[in-house]
Amino acid sequence: MCGIVGYIGKRDVAPLLLEGLQRLEYRGYDSAGIVVNTPKSGALKMVKAKGRVRDLEARVPKRFAGTTGIAHTRWATHGAPSDINSHPHLDPENKVAVVHNGIVDNASELRAKLEADGVVFASETDTEVITHLIARSQAATLEEKVREALKVIEGTYGIAVMHAEFADRIVVARNGSPVVLGIGEKEMFVASDVAALITHTRQVVTLDDGEMATLKADEFRTYTTSGTTTTATPETVEWEAASYDMGGHDTYMHKEISEQPDAVDRVLRGRIDDRFNTVHLGGLNLDPREARGIRRVKILGCGTSYHAGLIGAGLIEGMARIPADAEPASEFRYRNPVVDPDTLYIAVSQSGETYDVLAAVQELKRKGARVLGVVNVVGSAIAREADGGVYVHAGPEVCVVSTKCFTNTVVAFALLAVHLGRIRDLSVTDGKRIIEGLRKLPAQIQEILAQEEDIKKLAAEYADAKSMMFIGRVRGYPVALEASLKLKEISYIHAEAYPASELKHGPLALIEPSLPTVAIVPDDDLLEKNRAALEEIKARSGRILAVAHREQEKADHTIVVPKNEDELDPILMGIPLQLLAYHTALALGRDIDKPRNLAKSVTVE
């Protein structure tokens, strides 16, 4: 979840590293640090600071010259946020510097052994163990020193290492945490995310698990942790540097909410086949005969991706008539599940690097399952591990909480459902109906965004709530879950989501005037059932905000959204609730792009 950036070349390194850290701050932001190798003295110089990158920048002296360096922005796992616990970590002789993403599972055991040998630790972190192991190695090269250390490390890591005695190189390694090389002209970069590289190069190499690399100013080479040379061909990143700018918005979240009409248009572009009223998804690597052999679909994701998977399961089951369900990947991988050869497994992750999802994919592959990925980042770990998949083409999402990627993921599931449905039982007429509905989405999302001022006023009315209830039925329930999560993430208001049908089985005891309820009320065959739930709440003096296709008499307020096809309505009904969460958090003065305790890409357990 932390951010790594490094550079070796001819340019002054500190400004480059600080710029890269700012672009990675969403990955971790409780402390930051930078170390450079001064060209004349060959000594390592370091500055670290608890807090944001701006706090680090204020501490960096004006004379901090160097042409090689590594830097880090941290999300705490071992040790509270502090100057001393922030990365990089140096050995006592200031010769070895390490930055690390991930968790060393056997850190306590290794720490005890090192302390028994007289090593004094400066920090509470697991990462410092790696630093001391490298510094104490008697190997002749930096590559061998790092390799020796990694042999005794258990857990996940993405690391970058500098050594004062090997000033011409940076050595990096990956196991479960992303490491991306940026290839320049007589200069090389490394980062945990292409966001840190994109202003300087679009030529990148993504390391695989168990792979290492040596970066020099004019060359790089990759190899396994056992020393076997690997072949790495740079790929061109499709995103532009401007994609990471705020574009005149006050926050990235607001920018990304507003980008959804264009983002949805991108995920649809080139995939619709009007001749046969179906969808082409070339990356699935799944021919019609194989598709007809699928007996069940299991979707795995975490957080927002899990909620998108819940909607996706409903779309697949409804259109393709294949039994489908979604499950948190973090639970699936620990319950010793039965892996059925006739089941299609779908892994969902915005970053394509979410550790719990990736670990589930690797376990499924080990057991011979067919796995598809639904991800946003081209070339990410899940995209490479899966047998095929669908890119959601949402564009870079910088805000920690996901908005446009959630929407695009659900649209991608709708495309997949049409594709599978037309191979199986979805009629030409229904295929055409859904495709026409998909084409309406960008304009209808724009209609909802045009209501922002009205939603902002509603947010002000509900911002004083200490807790909120979100309810929905069948298609509306995952929308309620996601809306509840969004409110929790950025406003810190406690929120719960329940199926509307479950209110009378317990949660109704909570209803009172001080607990507002947000109700998802689509105009479908369950409309009267949902209205009955509103009656139950109103009879107990509860306040109600409805999201519906028409004004709801029992609601205190209604946000009216455009009607699409019943299957696609959940996509639209989630949009105003993103804005509600945003403006509630804004009214409460929250740090919207960087909510406390959270990070964007969860690459640790």
N, C-alpha and C positions, 0 to 999 in steps of 0.2 A: 504494500500500500504506500510505501515511501517513494521518494523520487530520487533518481540518480542522474547526474550529468557529468561528463568528463570531456576533456579536449587535449590534443597534442598537436602542435604545429608551430607557426611563427608568430601568431597574433598574441596580444596581451590577453591572458586567459581569464583574469578575474571578472571583467565585464561580461564576457561570454557565459561564464558559469552562473553568474547572478541572473542574467537574462533567462537562461535555461531553467533555473530554479523557480523563477516567477511563473513560467509556463507549466511547471510541474507541481505548483503549490497545492493544487486540488487533490493530489495523490497523498498528501501528508503535510501537516502544517503546524506541529507543535514546537518544532525547533529546526534549525538549519545550520549548516557549516560548510566551509570551503578550505581546501588545502592546495597550495601551489608549490611547484619545484622551481626555485630561483635558478636562472641559467648559469650564473657565475659561481655561486657558492655551492650549488648542488644540494642545498639544505631544503627541507620541507618547512613551509610556514603555514600556520593554520589559524583560522578564526571561526568561532562557533557562538551561537546565541539561541537561547530559549525564545520562542515566539515565531513570528512570521519572517518571511524573507526580508522584508523591509527592516526588521530589527537587526538581522545579520548585516545587511548592506550598510547600515549606520555605523557598524563597528569595523568594517574593512578599512584599513588605513589607505591614504592616497598613494603611498609608495608600497605597493603590494605586487610588484612585477613578477612575471613568470610566463612561460609559454606552454606549460603542462600543468594540468590540475584536475581534481575531481571534487564534486560537491554533492550535497544531499539535503533533502527536506524530509523530515521524520514524522511518522505517526507511531506513537509509543506502543510497544508491546512489552519490553523488559525495561523497567525503570521509569520513573515519572519524568515528564518533560523538564529538562534542566540544561544548562550550558554543558555540564560535564557528560550527560548522557546523550547529547546530540552527536551526530556523525560529522566528519570522519573521526575514526579512532586511530591514534598514534601509539607506537610502542614507546617505552621510556627513553630510548635514544633518538627519537624523532626521525627514524629511518623509514619506517613502514607506515603507510596510511591506507585505511580500508573504509569503504562505504558499502552498505549491505542492506538489501531488502529481503525479507523473509524471517524465518525463525529457526534457530539452532536448537533442535529438540534435546540434544544431549549436552547443552551448555553447562548445566550444573555439574555434571560428572567431569567434563573437561576442565572446568574452572577449578574444581577441587584438586585435580591432578597438577595443574599448573601452579596453584598456590602452594601445594606441597613441595614443589621444586623451587619455591622462593619468588615466584612472580607476584607482584603487587598490582592489583587491579585498580584503575582510577574510576571506573563507572560501574553501574549496575546492569549494563547491557549484555546480551548474549554475543553481540558482534565483536566485542573486545577480545573474546576468546580467539576468533579468527586472526586478529592482528598479532596476538602473541605467538600463535602457532607458526605463522609465516615468519615473524622476526627471529624465532628460535631455530628455524630450519637451517641445516648445514648444506643444503643443496646448492649447486653451482649457479643456477639460473633462477630468475624470478618465476618463470613458468613452473619450474620444478618445485620451488618453495610453495607456491600456491597449490599445486597439485597434491603435495604431501599433506597440506593442511586439510584439503577437501576430502581426502581419504578417510579422515577420522570424524568428519562432520556428518551428523545426521539431521535431516530437516530440509528446509527450502532456502534457496539463496539466489540472489542476483547480486554479484559483487564486482567492484572495480578496485584495483590495487595499484598503488605507486610505491616505489622504493628509491631512496636517495642514491643508492649505488647502481641503479639501473634507470638512469634519468631519461633514457631515450624511448621509454615504452610505458604503456598502461596495460595491465593484464586483467581480463574480465572473465567471468564464468557465470553459468546459469544452471539452476535446477529448481524449476517450479515458480520462478519469479522472472518477469521479462527483462531481457537485455537486448538492446537494438544498437547496432553500429551505424554511424553516419559516415559515408565515404565522400571526402572532399578532395580538392586539388592541393596536394602536399600538406594536408591536414586531415585529422581523423577525429570523430566525435563518438561518444557513447552515451546512451541514456536508457532509462526504463520506459520511455514513451517517445514516439516520434514527435510529439508536441515540442519537445526541447530542441529538436534538430531542424525543424521544417524551415526556419528562416535562413539556414546556412547550407543545407543540402537536402535533396529529395531522393538521393540514392542511399538505400539502407540495406542492411543485412540483419535478419532476426535470428538470434542464436536459438538452437534447440536445447532441451534439457540434456544435461551431461556434456555440453559443449563449452569450450573456452575460446578465447581469442587474444592475440597480442596486437596492440595498436602501436604503430610508429607513425611519424609525421608523413612518410611517403609510402606506407604500405600497411597491410593488415594480413593476418593469417588466422585460420580457425582450425581447431583440432578438438578431439575428445579429451575428457579428463584422464583417460589412460594414455594419451599422447598420440593417437592415430590422427593423421591429417584428414580434414574434411574439406569438401568443396563448397564454397559459398559464392553465389552470384548475386550481386546487388540488384534490388528491385526498385522501381520508381514509385514513390508515395503519391497517391492520387489527390490528396488534400493539399490546398494552397495555404501559405502562411496566414493570409487574411482570414481564413476560416477560424483561426484561434483568437481573433480580435473581437472586442465587444461590439463594434459596429454602431456606436452611438447609443447603446443601451446602458443603463446604470448597473446592470448585473448580467452575468452569463445566463442565469436562469431565465430572465426575461427575454433575452435574445433568442434562446433556444426554444422557448414556448412560441415566440413569434415566427420562428423559422419553419414551423410544422407544415403549413401548406406546401412550401417548396420541397420539404423533406419527403412528404408523402408522394408528391409527384415523382421524385427520384426513384423511390422504391417500386413504383408502378411502371416506370418508363421502360419500354422495350420488352416487357414480359407478358403482355396481353395478346392473345391470338383471337381476333374477331371472326376469323373464318370458321373456327370450330368452337367458339365461345368457351375458350379454355385459357390456360396460363402456361407459358414456357419457363421452366426453372432449370437452366442448363447445368448448374452446379450440383444438382442432386445426385448424379451418378446412379440413378435408379430408373431402370427401364420399366415399361408398362406391365410386363409379366411379373417382375419383382414387386411392383406396387400392388398388384392384385393379390399377391401372396401375403401381404401384411395382415396380421390378425389383431394386432393391438398397437397403439401408439402411447409411449410414455415420454412425457416432457419434463426435463430437469432444469431448474434454474434457482436463483437465490434472490430474495427481495423483490424488486420491481420486475426482474426477469421471470421470476416464479409467477407473479400476477399476470404478466403477459402470456405465460404458458397456460394458465388456467383458462383465459379467454381463447387461446389457440386450441386447447383441447376441445372446448365446446364447438368451435368452428369446424374442426376436423370430424368430430363425431357427428355433427349435424349435417354436414355437406357430403362427406365421404362415407358416412355410416360405418366407420371403424371405431370400436371402443377406444376411448382416449381419456387420459387423465394426466394431471401434473402433480409434481411432488418436489419439495425443496431438495436440491442436490446435496445439501449438507446433512440431511437425514438419510437419504437414499444410500449413500456410500458406506454408512455405518450399520445398516440393518441386515446385512447379508441377504440381499434380495435374490429371488429366483430370476435368472436371466433367460428369457424365452427366445429361441432362434426366430420365431415368427413375429416378434415385437420389433417395431421401429422405435429407436430411442432418439430423442431430439434434445440437444444441449443448447441452452439459451444463455448468452452473456453479452452485455454491451461491449466490454473491453476484449472479450475473447480470451481473457487471462484469469478470470475468477477462479481461485484455487479450488474451492469445493466442487465447482462444476468440472474443472479440468481433471481433478482426481477421480470423479465419477466416470468421466469419459474414458480415462485410462484403465479403470477397473472393468468397464464394459468391454473395451477392446480386448483386454486380456482374456475375457470369457467368450470372445467370439461374436459379440453383438454387432449389429449394424447401427452406426451412430451418425446422425446428421447434426450439423451445427447451424444455429441461427445467431449470427454475430454481426457486429458493426465494423470491426477493425480487420481489414484485409491482412492476411499473413499472420494473424495472431495464433496463439498456441492451440486453441480449440479448433480453429479453422484448419490447422495443419494436421491435427490428430484425427479429426472426423473423416468419415468416408465420403462425405459430400456436404452440401448445405446451401444456405441462402444468406447472402449479405443484405443487410437492411438499409444501407446507404443513407443513414441519417446525417452523416457528416460528423465532424468532431463535436463531442459533448464535453464541455469543460466543467460546468457546474457539478458539484458532487451528486446532487439528486438528478435522476433521469426524467426527462419529459419527452423530448422529440424521439429519443431512441425507444422509449416504451411504445409510443404511438406507432412508429415505423415497424417495430417488432410485431405488434398485433396485425398490422396490415400485411406483413410478410406471411404471417400464419394464415390470413385470409387467402392469400395467393396460393399457398401450399394446399389449403383445403379445397380450393377450386380445382387445382391440378389433380389431386388425388380423387376428388369427387367425379370429375369428368372421365377419369379412367374407369371408375367403378359405377356408381348409381346416380350421379347428379345429371339431370336432364339438360338438354340444350337450352330449353327455356329458362331453367333456374340458373344455369351457367351465365347466360346473357344478363339475367336480372342482377346477379351479384356483381358482374363486371361493370355494368352501368352504375351500380351503387358505388363501387370503388372509384370510378372516375369522378363522381360527385364530391368525394371527400375533401380535396383541397379547397374548393370554393366554400363548402359548408364549414370547414374549420375556420376559414377567414371570417365567415359570418359570426361565429362564436367569439373570435378574438375581437371583433368590433364592439362587443358588449363589455369590454374590459372596465370601463369607468363605472358601469352599473355593478359589476362584480366587486370592484374595489370598495364601493359604498357598503355592499353586503358584508364584506370582510371586516369592515370597521364595526359593524353591529355585532359580530360574533367573536371578535378578537378578545373580549373579556372572559370568554368561557374557560373554565379550568379543565373541562373534558368535553368531548363530543362523540356522538354515536353516528356511525355510517351504516346504512342498510341498503341492501339490494337483493333481488331474487333471481336465481338462475344466471342469466347473462349479466345482470346488474351487480351480482355479488362480488366478482373480481374487480369491478370498477370501484365498489365501495372499499375493498381491501387496499387498492392502490391509492385512492384518495385519502384514506386514513393514514397510510404510511407517509404520504407527502406532507400532510399536516404535522405529523409527529416529527419528521426529519428536520423541517426548517423553522417551525414556529415553537416547538417544544411543548405544545399543548397535547395532553394525553388524549388519545383517540382510540376507539375500538370499532371494528367492523363485524357485522353479523349478517347472516342471511335474514331477510325480512321475515321469513316464515318461522325463524327461531326466536323471535322476540318474546313470544308468550311462554317459551320454555326456560325462562330465567332472566334475560337482560331487561325485560319490562320492569323489573323491580328498581332499576336505576332511573327510570324516566321521572323527571320533575322539571320545573321551569328553568333551573340553572344548567340543565344538560341538554343542549340543542342536538337535534337529529338531522343529519343530511340523508335524504332519501333519493335513491335512483328509481325513477318511475317512468320507464319507457312505455310508449303507446303500442303495446303488443298484446298477446293473448293473456298475459298475466296482469293487465292494468287494474282490473277490479280487485285482484288479490292484493296488489300493492296499495291500492286506496284503502283497503280494509286495515292494513297495517298503520296507515296514517291516522285512521279513525281511532285505533287503539292508543296511539301516542297522544293524540289531541284530547282524548277522554281523561288523560292523566296530566293535563296541563303542560305537556311538552312543547317546546318550540320546534318548528320544522322548516328546514330549507329543502325544497324539492328541486331536483334536476329532471326536467320532463319535456315532453313535446308539446305540452299545452299547460296553461295555468292550472294549478291544483287547488281546489277550494279549501281543503283542510290545511294547506301549508301556509305558514306566515309569509314566506317568500318563495318564489319560483324562478329558477333560471331556465328559460325556454331555449331548447336547442333544435336545430333542423332535424327533420325525420329522414332517415335513410332506410335501407332494408333492415328488417329486424335483426339479422345476423351481424350487421355492421354498426348498429346503433351504439354498442359499448365503446367503439373508437371515439365517437363524437362526445359521448356523455362524460368521458374523463377529462376533456380539455378545459371546461370551465372550472373544474375542481383543482386543476393545476394552478389556475389564476387565483382561485380562492385561497389556496395554501400560500401562494406567493404574497398576496396583498395582506393576508393575516400576519405573516412573518414580518413584512415591511412595517406594518402598523406597530408591531411589538419591538422593532429595532434590532431584529436578528441579523446575523452575518449570513446572508442567504446562500451565497455560493460556497461557503465553507462552514456548514453546520458543525456544532461541537461534537467531538468524539467519533466523527465519521470520516471516511476517505472514499475516493472515487472507485478505485480498482482494488478489490479485496483479494490480495494475493497471498494472504496468510489465513490459517484456520481461526 
